[in-house]
């Protein structure tokens, strides 16, 4: 491309427009008319036959208007129609305006919306007509990145010869150099992109890139000095960097990003009942909601119900603890570290929502890790009010050593009325139990029955782990446990049932430490309830399960259509006597000589 005309304003003027406004008093051509023009009268063949001044005029027009450049000169490959002109839809023009107005844009898009092509060709346009623009595209794998780079190769190939950029040998799968303007385009996976200079970063399908939060930390220092970034992705479940960043921005917790939301009906080709019907049939309900409707469904096979997780996420986001303790051992919060400065974010490994109450009993479920740092598991304990089933405190750290964690655990246990401490007695958990017993002399450690003997701590294995998890799942569904921690909810979002391993587990790169600590506390608490003698006074909070909407719905459905004499039978377990302490099957079951026992108040 002959860019001598552009070289005249290098150093003296910021843009070609400024050059022509100053030198020609805007009389050379009508910028505003060509900015909005979609179907120019002159054909490519006519311009090809013009002399250099007319070609230079076209170059200036293209440099001033990306839509003009697209409609008249760019060609893309359509999967059905083949090679076609790149005519922008209204929603695509809006996206470009957002790119020009905001430095950091995160897009939630429907599948096959042409956003990757649009964003990449806008970056190519900047490299062709703006000085020293360094564009980088990141994709999940190196192969995917270089495949996307072929869009640029095809667009350049079909430009008129007089407009094609000069190539001095540095034009390959990973690097495309624009010699005239000093621009470049790079195509890499996140691992290969470290250390590369960039002024405009494109992250394609960010929701599908593993460990994206770590890659973002590596790229941020380069962009924070004046770069731009566009994140183009469809949704992919909960808990990943894309989901957290998009959600935090929507809820005004992250002021860096600008959200762009695109719906399928924005595309005239898709705004058709037949298209909708066909795609719903092919994708299925879940696929339709995620791929087209942009709903953050669970990550394929979420163990905990999506609606429950959504409700907990909303209720805990602004449920700030009354105190945060042990900032020395706090994890780096990978989702909040780049939020606006006006957010009052205080670090602390331990979050406290309620102080201990005299007369209340507390349980502390403990999951111990080795304290290996950011990539390791977390040492976590959950403090649970035995009567109300409320999470009153939580400790969560991946850096605290086990011996210091034990001392913290000891003091917190004493603080909460010498709470019962339940520790998994495997690996580092065994060391914690030993230190609590023999060094700190803690007097209220949970013991597990092993035949005729008792062993301190609790064993979690392949057999009983599903039972522990079911306790939590049951409580969450029936809303009979009060969760206060958003850290805990984030683990719920990435906890799935893996169909390959046939096991409920955290997604790769995520953790379940807070979940398991809570499960152990609930399991032991329910075991204590089973040991309550008949007729004992029980706190009202314990009967909450029998007052939940789900329980009442089950009872109504079972009784509907049943014989009238059965419903009115005073011995019916679903319609207990008013003198009974509990209105359910947990304690109210028939026993031999039951009437005689009741006469003595047992």
C-alpha positions as CSV (number, residue, x, y, z in Angstrom):
1,X,0.0,0.0,0.0
2,X,1.3,3.4,-0.9
3,X,1.2,5.3,2.4
4,X,3.3,8.3,1.4
5,X,0.2,10.4,2.1
6,X,0.0,9.1,5.6
7,X,3.7,9.6,6.2
8,X,3.2,13.4,5.8
9,X,1.4,13.6,9.2
10,X,3.7,11.2,11.1
11,X,5.1,13.2,14.0
12,X,3.2,16.5,13.2
13,X,-0.4,15.4,13.5
14,X,-2.1,12.7,15.5
15,X,-4.4,11.4,12.8
16,X,-4.9,11.7,9.0
17,X,-8.1,13.7,9.7
18,X,-6.2,16.3,11.6
19,X,-3.7,16.6,8.8
20,X,-6.4,17.2,6.2
21,X,-8.4,19.5,8.4
22,X,-5.3,21.7,9.0
23,X,-3.7,21.5,5.5
24,X,-6.8,21.5,3.3
25,X,-9.3,23.2,5.6
26,X,-11.6,20.1,5.3
27,X,-12.2,20.9,1.6
28,X,-10.4,17.9,0.2
29,X,-13.5,15.7,0.8
30,X,-16.5,15.5,3.1
31,X,-15.3,13.4,6.0
32,X,-18.7,13.1,7.7
33,X,-20.4,12.0,4.5
34,X,-18.0,9.1,3.9
35,X,-18.0,8.3,7.6
36,X,-21.7,7.3,7.4
37,X,-21.7,6.2,3.8
38,X,-22.4,2.4,3.4
39,X,-22.8,1.9,-0.4
40,X,-20.3,4.2,-2.2
41,X,-20.9,4.8,-5.9
42,X,-17.4,4.1,-7.1
43,X,-16.6,0.4,-7.6
44,X,-13.2,-1.2,-6.7
45,X,-12.4,-1.6,-10.4
46,X,-13.0,2.1,-11.0
47,X,-10.7,3.1,-8.2
48,X,-8.1,0.6,-9.4
49,X,-7.9,2.5,-12.7
50,X,-7.5,5.9,-11.0
51,X,-4.3,7.7,-10.6
52,X,-2.4,7.8,-7.3
53,X,-4.1,10.9,-5.9
54,X,-7.5,9.2,-6.1
55,X,-6.2,6.0,-4.5
56,X,-4.7,8.2,-1.7
57,X,-8.0,9.7,-1.2
58,X,-9.6,6.3,-0.7
59,X,-6.8,5.4,1.8
60,X,-7.7,8.5,3.8
61,X,-11.4,7.6,3.6
62,X,-10.7,4.1,4.9
63,X,-8.4,5.4,7.7
64,X,-11.2,7.6,8.9
65,X,-14.0,5.1,8.8
66,X,-13.8,1.4,9.7
67,X,-17.4,0.7,8.4
68,X,-16.4,2.3,5.1
69,X,-13.3,0.1,4.9
70,X,-15.3,-3.0,5.7
71,X,-18.2,-2.4,3.3
72,X,-16.1,-1.5,0.3
73,X,-12.9,-3.5,0.7
74,X,-13.0,-6.3,3.3
75,X,-14.2,-9.8,2.5
76,X,-14.8,-12.7,4.9
77,X,-15.6,-16.4,4.5
78,X,-19.3,-17.3,5.3
79,X,-19.8,-21.0,6.2
80,X,-22.7,-21.3,3.6
81,X,-22.3,-18.4,1.1
82,X,-18.6,-18.5,0.8
83,X,-16.6,-15.3,0.3
84,X,-18.8,-12.2,0.9
85,X,-18.3,-8.5,1.6
86,X,-18.1,-7.7,5.3
87,X,-21.3,-5.6,5.8
88,X,-21.7,-4.7,9.4
89,X,-24.9,-5.2,11.2
90,X,-26.2,-2.5,13.5
91,X,-25.1,-4.3,16.7
92,X,-21.6,-4.8,15.3
93,X,-21.3,-1.0,14.6
94,X,-22.4,-0.4,18.2
95,X,-19.6,-2.7,19.4
96,X,-17.0,-0.7,17.5
97,X,-18.3,2.5,19.0
98,X,-17.9,0.9,22.5
99,X,-14.4,-0.1,21.6
100,X,-13.6,3.5,20.6
101,X,-15.2,4.8,23.8
102,X,-13.9,2.4,26.5
103,X,-10.5,0.8,27.0
104,X,-11.7,-2.4,28.6
105,X,-14.7,-4.1,27.2
106,X,-16.1,-7.5,28.1
107,X,-18.7,-9.1,25.8
108,X,-21.4,-11.6,26.5
109,X,-22.4,-12.9,23.1
110,X,-24.5,-15.5,21.5
111,X,-22.9,-18.3,19.5
112,X,-21.9,-17.4,15.8
113,X,-22.4,-13.7,16.2
114,X,-19.3,-12.7,14.2
115,X,-17.7,-10.9,17.2
116,X,-14.3,-12.5,17.0
117,X,-14.0,-11.7,13.3
118,X,-15.3,-8.1,13.9
119,X,-12.8,-7.5,16.8
120,X,-9.9,-9.0,14.9
121,X,-10.5,-7.0,11.7
122,X,-10.9,-3.8,13.7
123,X,-7.5,-4.5,15.2
124,X,-6.1,-5.2,11.7
125,X,-7.6,-1.9,10.5
126,X,-5.8,-0.1,13.3
127,X,-2.5,-1.7,12.4
128,X,-3.0,-0.6,8.7
129,X,-4.0,3.0,9.3
130,X,-2.8,4.0,12.8
131,X,0.8,4.3,13.9
132,X,2.6,1.7,16.0
133,X,-0.4,-0.4,17.0
134,X,0.5,-3.7,18.6
135,X,-2.5,-6.1,18.6
136,X,-2.4,-9.5,20.3
137,X,-5.0,-12.2,20.2
138,X,-5.1,-14.9,22.9
139,X,-7.0,-18.1,22.5
140,X,-7.3,-21.4,24.5
141,X,-4.6,-23.2,22.4
142,X,-1.9,-22.2,20.0
143,X,-3.7,-23.9,17.2
144,X,-6.9,-22.1,17.8
145,X,-5.1,-18.8,17.9
146,X,-3.3,-19.4,14.6
147,X,-6.5,-20.6,13.0
148,X,-8.1,-17.3,13.9
149,X,-5.1,-15.5,12.3
150,X,-6.2,-16.9,9.0
151,X,-9.0,-14.4,9.0
152,X,-6.4,-11.6,8.6
153,X,-4.6,-13.5,5.9
154,X,-7.8,-13.9,3.9
155,X,-8.8,-10.2,4.3
156,X,-5.4,-8.9,3.2
157,X,-5.3,-11.3,0.2
158,X,-8.5,-9.9,-1.2
159,X,-7.6,-6.2,-0.8
160,X,-6.7,-4.2,-3.9
161,X,-3.0,-4.4,-4.7
162,X,-2.5,-0.7,-4.1
163,X,-4.0,-1.0,-0.6
164,X,-2.2,-4.1,0.6
165,X,0.3,-3.4,3.4
166,X,4.0,-4.0,2.7
167,X,5.3,-7.2,4.1
168,X,9.1,-7.6,4.7
169,X,9.2,-11.3,5.4
170,X,7.7,-11.1,9.0
171,X,4.4,-12.5,8.1
172,X,3.6,-16.0,9.5
173,X,1.1,-17.9,11.7
174,X,2.1,-16.1,14.9
175,X,3.3,-12.7,13.8
176,X,2.1,-10.3,11.1
177,X,4.1,-7.1,10.7
178,X,2.8,-3.9,9.0
179,X,6.0,-2.2,7.9
180,X,4.4,1.1,6.7
181,X,2.9,2.0,10.1
182,X,5.0,0.0,12.5
183,X,2.1,-2.1,13.6
184,X,1.9,-5.8,14.3
185,X,-0.5,-8.6,15.1
186,X,0.4,-11.6,17.3
187,X,-1.5,-14.8,17.8
188,X,-0.7,-17.0,20.9
189,X,-2.0,-19.1,23.7
190,X,-1.9,-17.4,27.1
191,X,1.3,-19.3,28.1
192,X,3.3,-18.1,25.1
193,X,2.1,-14.5,25.4
194,X,4.0,-13.6,28.6
195,X,6.4,-10.7,28.2
196,X,5.0,-9.6,24.8
197,X,4.3,-5.9,24.3
198,X,0.7,-5.0,23.4
199,X,-1.5,-2.0,23.0
200,X,-4.8,-3.8,22.1
201,X,-5.4,-7.3,23.6
202,X,-8.1,-9.6,22.3
203,X,-9.1,-12.5,24.5
204,X,-11.1,-15.0,22.6
205,X,-13.5,-17.3,24.4
206,X,-12.1,-16.3,27.8
207,X,-14.6,-18.5,29.7
208,X,-13.0,-21.6,28.2
209,X,-9.3,-20.7,29.0
210,X,-8.0,-22.7,32.0
211,X,-6.5,-20.7,34.9
212,X,-7.4,-17.4,33.1
213,X,-7.1,-15.4,36.4
214,X,-3.4,-16.2,36.5
215,X,-2.9,-15.2,32.8
216,X,-4.8,-12.0,33.4
217,X,-2.4,-11.0,36.2
218,X,0.5,-11.5,33.9
219,X,-1.1,-9.3,31.2
220,X,-2.4,-6.5,33.4
221,X,0.9,-4.7,34.0
222,X,1.4,-4.2,30.3
223,X,-2.2,-2.9,29.7
224,X,-2.4,-0.8,32.9
225,X,-0.1,1.9,31.4
226,X,-2.5,2.7,28.6
227,X,-3.5,-0.4,26.6
228,X,-6.9,-1.6,25.6
229,X,-8.6,-5.0,26.0
230,X,-11.6,-6.7,24.5
231,X,-12.8,-10.0,26.0
232,X,-15.0,-11.9,23.5
233,X,-16.7,-15.0,24.9
234,X,-19.8,-17.1,25.2
235,X,-20.7,-18.1,28.8
236,X,-19.3,-21.4,30.3
237,X,-20.8,-22.0,33.7
238,X,-19.9,-20.6,37.1
239,X,-16.7,-19.8,38.9
240,X,-14.3,-19.0,36.1
241,X,-12.5,-15.7,35.6
242,X,-14.9,-14.6,32.9
243,X,-18.0,-15.3,35.0
244,X,-16.6,-13.5,38.0
245,X,-15.4,-10.5,36.0
246,X,-18.6,-10.1,34.1
247,X,-20.8,-10.5,37.2
248,X,-18.7,-8.2,39.3
249,X,-18.9,-5.5,36.6
250,X,-22.7,-5.9,36.1
251,X,-23.1,-5.5,39.9
252,X,-20.9,-2.4,40.0
253,X,-18.2,-4.2,42.0
254,X,-15.6,-3.8,39.3
255,X,-15.2,-0.4,37.7
256,X,-12.5,-1.2,35.2
257,X,-14.7,-3.0,32.6
258,X,-17.5,-1.9,30.3
259,X,-20.1,-4.6,29.6
260,X,-21.4,-5.3,26.1
261,X,-24.4,-7.6,26.0
262,X,-25.6,-9.0,22.7
263,X,-28.7,-11.1,22.1
264,X,-29.4,-13.4,19.2
265,X,-32.3,-11.3,17.9
266,X,-29.9,-8.4,17.3
267,X,-28.8,-10.4,14.2
268,X,-31.5,-10.2,11.5
269,X,-30.6,-13.6,10.2
270,X,-31.3,-15.2,13.6
271,X,-34.4,-13.2,14.5
272,X,-36.7,-15.9,13.0
273,X,-39.0,-18.4,14.7
274,X,-37.8,-21.2,12.4
275,X,-34.2,-20.5,13.3
276,X,-35.1,-20.6,17.0
277,X,-37.0,-23.8,16.7
278,X,-34.2,-25.5,14.8
279,X,-31.5,-24.5,17.2
280,X,-33.5,-25.4,20.3
281,X,-34.0,-28.8,18.9
282,X,-30.3,-29.3,18.1
283,X,-28.8,-27.8,21.3
284,X,-31.3,-28.9,23.9
285,X,-32.7,-26.8,26.6
286,X,-29.5,-26.4,28.6
287,X,-27.4,-25.8,25.4
288,X,-29.9,-23.2,24.1
289,X,-29.8,-21.3,27.4
290,X,-26.0,-21.3,27.6
291,X,-24.9,-21.0,23.9
292,X,-27.7,-18.6,22.7
293,X,-29.4,-17.0,25.7
294,X,-26.1,-16.3,27.5
295,X,-27.3,-17.8,30.9
296,X,-24.5,-18.8,33.3
297,X,-25.7,-22.3,33.9
298,X,-23.8,-24.6,36.2
299,X,-20.6,-26.1,34.7
300,X,-22.3,-28.9,33.0
301,X,-23.1,-31.1,36.0
302,X,-23.2,-28.9,39.1
303,X,-23.7,-31.0,42.3
304,X,-25.6,-28.2,44.0
305,X,-28.7,-26.8,42.3
306,X,-28.1,-23.7,40.2
307,X,-31.0,-21.8,41.6
308,X,-29.7,-22.3,45.1
309,X,-26.2,-21.1,44.2
310,X,-27.6,-18.0,42.5
311,X,-29.7,-17.1,45.5
312,X,-26.7,-17.6,47.9
313,X,-24.4,-15.6,45.6
314,X,-26.8,-12.7,45.7
315,X,-27.4,-12.9,49.5
316,X,-23.7,-13.1,50.4
317,X,-22.1,-10.6,48.1
318,X,-23.0,-7.6,50.3
319,X,-23.0,-9.6,53.5
320,X,-19.8,-8.1,54.8
321,X,-18.4,-9.7,58.0
322,X,-18.3,-7.5,61.1
323,X,-14.6,-8.4,61.6
324,X,-11.7,-9.7,59.5
325,X,-8.8,-11.2,61.3
326,X,-5.3,-12.6,60.5
327,X,-4.5,-10.5,57.4
328,X,-1.0,-12.0,57.4
329,X,-2.5,-15.3,56.2
330,X,-5.2,-13.9,53.9
331,X,-5.3,-15.3,50.3
332,X,-4.8,-12.8,47.5
333,X,-8.4,-12.3,46.3
334,X,-8.0,-13.0,42.6
335,X,-11.4,-11.5,41.7
336,X,-11.3,-8.3,43.7
337,X,-7.7,-7.1,43.4
338,X,-8.3,-4.9,40.4
339,X,-11.6,-3.3,41.5
340,X,-12.0,0.4,41.8
341,X,-10.2,2.0,44.8
342,X,-13.5,3.2,46.3
343,X,-14.4,-0.4,47.3
344,X,-13.5,-0.8,51.0
345,X,-11.8,-4.2,50.8
346,X,-10.0,-5.3,53.9
347,X,-7.9,-8.5,53.9
348,X,-8.3,-11.2,56.5
349,X,-8.1,-15.0,56.5
350,X,-10.9,-15.2,59.1
351,X,-14.2,-13.6,58.6
352,X,-16.6,-13.2,61.6
353,X,-20.4,-12.5,61.1
354,X,-21.5,-13.2,64.7
355,X,-19.8,-13.2,68.0
356,X,-20.3,-16.1,70.4
357,X,-23.5,-16.0,72.5
358,X,-23.6,-17.3,76.1
359,X,-25.4,-20.6,76.3
360,X,-25.0,-21.4,72.6
361,X,-23.0,-24.5,71.5
362,X,-20.8,-24.3,68.4
363,X,-19.2,-26.8,66.1
364,X,-16.0,-26.2,64.1
365,X,-15.5,-28.3,60.9
366,X,-11.9,-28.4,59.9
367,X,-10.2,-29.2,56.6
368,X,-6.4,-29.0,56.8
369,X,-3.9,-28.3,54.0
370,X,-0.1,-28.1,53.9
371,X,0.0,-24.3,53.4
372,X,1.7,-24.4,50.0
373,X,0.6,-21.1,48.6
374,X,-1.5,-19.9,45.7
375,X,-1.6,-23.2,43.8
376,X,-2.3,-25.3,46.9
377,X,-5.4,-26.3,48.9
378,X,-6.7,-24.1,51.7
379,X,-6.7,-24.8,55.4
380,X,-10.2,-24.0,56.3
381,X,-12.6,-24.2,59.3
382,X,-16.2,-23.3,59.6
383,X,-17.8,-22.2,62.8
384,X,-21.4,-23.3,63.0
385,X,-24.1,-22.4,65.6
386,X,-25.4,-25.9,66.6
387,X,-29.0,-24.6,67.3
388,X,-29.5,-22.1,64.5
389,X,-27.3,-23.8,61.9
390,X,-25.8,-20.4,61.0
391,X,-22.3,-20.0,59.7
392,X,-21.0,-17.5,62.2
393,X,-17.3,-17.5,61.2
394,X,-14.9,-18.9,58.6
395,X,-11.1,-19.2,58.3
396,X,-9.7,-19.7,54.8
397,X,-6.0,-19.6,53.9
398,X,-3.6,-21.4,51.5
399,X,-0.5,-20.1,53.1
400,X,-0.8,-20.7,56.9
401,X,1.5,-23.5,58.2
402,X,-0.4,-26.4,60.0
403,X,1.2,-25.6,63.4
404,X,0.1,-22.0,63.3
405,X,-3.3,-23.0,61.9
406,X,-3.7,-25.3,64.9
407,X,-2.9,-22.5,67.4
408,X,-5.5,-20.2,65.6
409,X,-8.0,-23.1,65.7
410,X,-7.4,-23.6,69.5
411,X,-8.0,-20.0,70.3
412,X,-11.1,-19.7,68.1
413,X,-12.5,-22.9,69.7
414,X,-12.1,-21.5,73.2
415,X,-13.5,-18.1,72.1
416,X,-16.7,-19.8,70.8
417,X,-17.6,-21.4,74.1
418,X,-15.1,-24.3,73.8
419,X,-16.7,-25.4,70.6
420,X,-16.5,-29.0,69.4
421,X,-13.7,-29.3,66.9
422,X,-14.1,-31.8,64.1
423,X,-10.9,-32.5,62.2
424,X,-10.3,-34.9,59.3
425,X,-7.8,-37.3,60.8
426,X,-5.9,-37.9,57.6
427,X,-2.4,-36.5,56.5
428,X,-1.9,-33.0,58.0
429,X,-5.2,-33.3,59.9
430,X,-3.6,-36.0,62.1
431,X,-0.8,-33.6,63.1
432,X,-3.4,-30.9,64.0
433,X,-5.3,-33.3,66.2
434,X,-2.1,-34.4,68.0
435,X,-1.1,-30.8,68.7
436,X,-4.5,-29.9,70.0
437,X,-4.5,-32.9,72.3
438,X,-0.9,-33.1,73.6
439,X,0.5,-29.6,73.2
440,X,-2.5,-27.3,73.7
441,X,-4.7,-29.7,75.8
442,X,-7.9,-28.7,74.0
443,X,-10.7,-30.5,75.8
444,X,-13.6,-30.7,73.3
445,X,-12.3,-32.7,70.2
446,X,-14.8,-34.8,68.4
447,X,-14.2,-38.6,68.7
448,X,-15.3,-41.1,66.1
449,X,-16.5,-44.6,67.2
450,X,-14.3,-47.3,65.8
451,X,-15.7,-50.6,67.0
452,X,-15.5,-50.6,70.8
453,X,-12.9,-47.8,70.7
454,X,-13.1,-44.2,69.9
455,X,-10.6,-42.3,67.7
456,X,-10.1,-38.5,67.7
457,X,-11.2,-36.7,64.5
458,X,-13.3,-38.0,61.7
459,X,-12.5,-40.2,58.7
460,X,-13.4,-39.1,55.2
461,X,-13.2,-41.8,52.6
462,X,-14.8,-43.0,49.4
463,X,-17.6,-44.7,51.2
464,X,-18.8,-41.9,53.6
465,X,-17.8,-38.8,51.5
466,X,-21.1,-38.9,49.5
467,X,-23.0,-39.1,52.8
468,X,-21.2,-36.0,54.1
469,X,-21.9,-34.1,50.8
470,X,-25.6,-35.1,50.9
471,X,-25.9,-33.5,54.3
472,X,-24.9,-30.2,52.9
473,X,-27.0,-30.6,49.7
474,X,-30.1,-31.5,51.8
475,X,-29.6,-28.4,54.0
476,X,-29.1,-26.0,51.1
477,X,-32.1,-27.3,49.2
478,X,-34.3,-27.0,52.3
479,X,-32.8,-23.7,53.3
480,X,-32.1,-24.9,56.8
481,X,-28.5,-23.8,57.0
482,X,-27.6,-20.1,56.9
483,X,-24.5,-19.3,54.7
484,X,-22.8,-16.0,55.1
485,X,-19.6,-16.4,53.1
486,X,-19.2,-15.6,49.5
487,X,-15.9,-17.5,49.5
488,X,-17.9,-20.6,50.4
489,X,-20.4,-19.8,47.5
490,X,-17.6,-19.6,45.0
491,X,-16.6,-23.2,45.9
492,X,-20.2,-24.3,45.4
493,X,-20.1,-22.7,41.9
494,X,-17.2,-24.9,40.8
495,X,-18.2,-28.1,42.5
496,X,-19.6,-30.7,40.0
497,X,-20.4,-34.3,39.6
498,X,-17.8,-35.7,37.3
499,X,-19.4,-38.3,34.9
500,X,-15.9,-39.7,34.1
501,X,-14.8,-40.4,37.7
502,X,-18.4,-40.9,39.0
503,X,-17.5,-38.6,41.8
504,X,-18.6,-35.2,43.2
505,X,-15.5,-33.0,43.1
506,X,-14.2,-29.5,42.4
507,X,-13.3,-28.5,38.9
508,X,-9.7,-28.7,37.9
509,X,-7.8,-25.7,39.4
510,X,-10.5,-25.1,42.0
511,X,-11.0,-26.2,45.6
512,X,-13.6,-27.8,47.9
513,X,-11.9,-27.1,51.3
514,X,-14.7,-24.8,52.6
515,X,-17.3,-27.3,51.4
516,X,-15.8,-30.3,53.2
517,X,-15.3,-28.4,56.4
518,X,-19.0,-27.4,56.4
519,X,-20.0,-31.0,55.5
520,X,-18.1,-32.4,58.5
521,X,-19.7,-29.9,60.9
522,X,-23.2,-30.7,59.6
523,X,-22.6,-34.5,59.7
524,X,-21.5,-34.4,63.3
525,X,-24.3,-32.0,64.2
526,X,-27.0,-34.3,62.7
527,X,-25.4,-37.2,64.6
528,X,-25.8,-35.3,67.9
529,X,-29.4,-34.8,67.2
530,X,-30.0,-38.5,66.7
531,X,-28.8,-39.1,70.2
532,X,-31.2,-36.7,71.8
533,X,-33.5,-38.7,74.2
534,X,-37.2,-38.9,73.4
535,X,-39.1,-36.0,75.1
536,X,-36.0,-33.8,75.5
537,X,-36.5,-30.1,74.9
538,X,-35.2,-29.2,71.5
539,X,-34.5,-25.7,70.2
540,X,-37.2,-24.5,67.8
541,X,-34.5,-23.9,65.1
542,X,-33.9,-27.7,64.9
543,X,-37.5,-28.3,63.7
544,X,-37.0,-25.8,60.8
545,X,-36.7,-28.6,58.2
546,X,-40.3,-29.6,58.9
547,X,-41.6,-26.1,58.2
548,X,-39.9,-25.6,54.8
549,X,-41.8,-25.1,51.6
550,X,-40.3,-28.3,50.1
551,X,-41.3,-30.4,53.1
552,X,-44.9,-29.0,53.1
553,X,-45.2,-29.6,49.4
554,X,-44.1,-33.3,49.8
555,X,-46.7,-33.8,52.6
556,X,-49.5,-32.2,50.6
557,X,-48.8,-34.3,47.5
558,X,-48.7,-37.5,49.6
559,X,-52.0,-36.7,51.4
560,X,-53.8,-35.6,48.2
561,X,-56.3,-38.2,47.3
562,X,-55.4,-40.4,50.3
563,X,-58.3,-42.1,52.2
564,X,-59.9,-39.7,54.7
565,X,-59.6,-42.1,57.6
566,X,-55.8,-42.2,56.9
567,X,-55.4,-38.5,57.0
568,X,-57.4,-38.2,60.2
569,X,-55.6,-41.1,61.9
570,X,-54.0,-39.7,65.0
571,X,-51.1,-42.1,64.7
572,X,-50.3,-40.8,61.2
573,X,-46.6,-39.8,61.2
574,X,-47.3,-36.9,58.8
575,X,-50.0,-35.5,61.2
576,X,-48.4,-35.9,64.7
577,X,-50.0,-35.2,68.0
578,X,-49.8,-31.7,69.2
579,X,-47.9,-32.8,72.3
580,X,-45.1,-34.3,70.2
581,X,-41.8,-32.3,70.3
582,X,-41.0,-32.8,66.6
583,X,-43.5,-33.0,63.8
584,X,-41.6,-35.5,61.6
585,X,-40.1,-38.9,61.3
586,X,-36.7,-38.0,62.9
587,X,-38.0,-38.7,66.4
588,X,-41.7,-39.5,65.9
589,X,-41.7,-43.1,65.1
590,X,-43.7,-46.0,66.6
591,X,-42.0,-48.0,69.3
592,X,-43.1,-51.1,71.2
593,X,-45.1,-50.1,74.3
594,X,-45.1,-46.5,72.9
595,X,-48.3,-45.5,74.8
596,X,-46.9,-46.7,78.1
597,X,-43.6,-44.9,77.6
598,X,-45.5,-41.7,76.8
599,X,-47.4,-41.9,80.1
600,X,-44.1,-41.6,81.9
601,X,-43.0,-38.7,79.7
602,X,-40.4,-40.6,77.7
